[in-house]
Amino acid sequence: MVQQRLPEQGKILEIGCGPGSFAENLEGRDLTCLDPIPAMLSVAEPRVNEKRLSRGYSKATFVEGTAESLPFEDCSFDAVCTLFSFRDWYDKPKGLSEVLRVLKPGGKIVIVDPAKINRIHGLLGYLYMRVWVGSYARIICKQKEHPWKWLTKTYVHFGTTKHYEKMMKETGFKNVKSKLIFPGMATIWEGTK
Ligand SMILES: C[S@@+](CC[C@H](N)C(=O)[O-])C[C@H]1O[C@@H](n2cnc3c(N)ncnc32)[C@H](O)[C@@H]1O
């Protein structure tokens, strides 16, 4: 779904690559993965690069850093994607303006994160995470204080889909649009420089 929205050629940056679950499946492209946590990068790098080399693609580059202070020159990338990381950016307008800076003219941003259409949808999402995901997490982790609690917490503080569309436009992105991903738990936002 994200892959089809990225250009087939050119330089791609993934912000908040985590352990590399998305990056390892990205076909081809000249890929750079960024994350602020060194432990994430040390899991992602061998995982992603072993798979890329086995498929005949060049190795991806791994860089430590945050969205709010991207360690790249202006106009370096053809596209930037970020999956389930945007909600954790501590300064979203700053992160988006950094993305705009490092994109080439006409370059694209693709964001995937939880969907929150309005307060009722937000409440349903909260209940789904708290009750359904939380129950599974307690069983699997065999403890009350499981790490998925943070997912519910970050979701509660996350804004609506329209709010981030507006933020992207205010940052200077053009052709901004968003789409709810079935069955309604995630949104995909797109925009161009
Ligand atoms: C759920 S993981 C992302 C998973 C990844 N996209 C994948 O497909 O495997 C979220 C990641 O965002 C990173 N992150 C949190 N705050 C960030 C920030 N301000 N800038 C860049 N990355 C950030 C975290 O370190 C974490 O690794």
Ligand as a Chemical Component Dictionary entry (heavy atoms), coordinates in Angstrom:
data_LIG
# 
_chem_comp.id                   LIG 
_chem_comp.type                 NON-POLYMER 
_chem_comp.pdbx_formal_charge   0 
_chem_comp.three_letter_code    LIG 
# 
loop_
_chem_comp_atom.comp_id 
_chem_comp_atom.atom_id 
_chem_comp_atom.alt_atom_id 
_chem_comp_atom.type_symbol 
_chem_comp_atom.charge 
_chem_comp_atom.model_Cartn_x 
_chem_comp_atom.model_Cartn_y 
_chem_comp_atom.model_Cartn_z 
_chem_comp_atom.pdbx_ordinal 
LIG C1  C1  C 0  6.423  1.540  15.760 1  
LIG S1  S1  S 1  8.076  1.951  15.344 2  
LIG C2  C2  C 0  8.088  2.036  13.603 3  
LIG C3  C3  C 0  8.086  0.744  12.917 4  
LIG C4  C4  C 0  8.628  0.780  11.525 5  
LIG N1  N1  N 0  8.102  1.842  10.709 6  
LIG C5  C5  C 0  8.424  -0.563 10.874 7  
LIG O1  O1  O 0  7.674  -0.655 9.900  8  
LIG O2  O2  O -1 9.016  -1.509 11.361 9  
LIG C6  C6  C 0  8.202  3.681  15.685 10 
LIG C7  C7  C 0  9.610  4.195  15.572 11 
LIG O3  O3  O 0  9.584  5.618  15.534 12 
LIG C8  C8  C 0  10.754 6.060  16.168 13 
LIG N2  N2  N 0  10.608 7.471  16.593 14 
LIG C9  C9  C 0  10.013 7.942  17.722 15 
LIG N3  N3  N 0  10.121 9.268  17.778 16 
LIG C10 C10 C 0  10.787 9.662  16.659 17 
LIG C11 C11 C 0  11.211 10.925 16.160 18 
LIG N4  N4  N 0  10.965 12.053 16.829 19 
LIG N5  N5  N 0  11.893 10.955 15.001 20 
LIG C12 C12 C 0  12.143 9.814  14.313 21 
LIG N6  N6  N 0  11.752 8.585  14.739 22 
LIG C13 C13 C 0  11.085 8.513  15.901 23 
LIG C14 C14 C 0  10.944 5.115  17.324 24 
LIG O4  O4  O 0  12.283 5.080  17.783 25 
LIG C15 C15 C 0  10.482 3.785  16.752 26 
LIG O5  O5  O 0  11.552 2.982  16.336 27 
# 
loop_
_chem_comp_bond.comp_id 
_chem_comp_bond.atom_id_1 
_chem_comp_bond.atom_id_2 
_chem_comp_bond.value_order 
_chem_comp_bond.pdbx_ordinal 
LIG C1  S1  SING 1  
LIG S1  C2  SING 2  
LIG S1  C6  SING 3  
LIG C2  C3  SING 4  
LIG C3  C4  SING 5  
LIG C4  N1  SING 6  
LIG C4  C5  SING 7  
LIG C5  O1  DOUB 8  
LIG C5  O2  SING 9  
LIG C6  C7  SING 10 
LIG C7  O3  SING 11 
LIG C7  C15 SING 12 
LIG O3  C8  SING 13 
LIG C8  N2  SING 14 
LIG C8  C14 SING 15 
LIG N2  C9  SING 16 
LIG N2  C13 SING 17 
LIG C9  N3  DOUB 18 
LIG N3  C10 SING 19 
LIG C10 C11 SING 20 
LIG C10 C13 DOUB 21 
LIG C11 N4  SING 22 
LIG C11 N5  DOUB 23 
LIG N5  C12 SING 24 
LIG C12 N6  DOUB 25 
LIG N6  C13 SING 26 
LIG C14 O4  SING 27 
LIG C14 C15 SING 28 
LIG C15 O5  SING 29 
# 
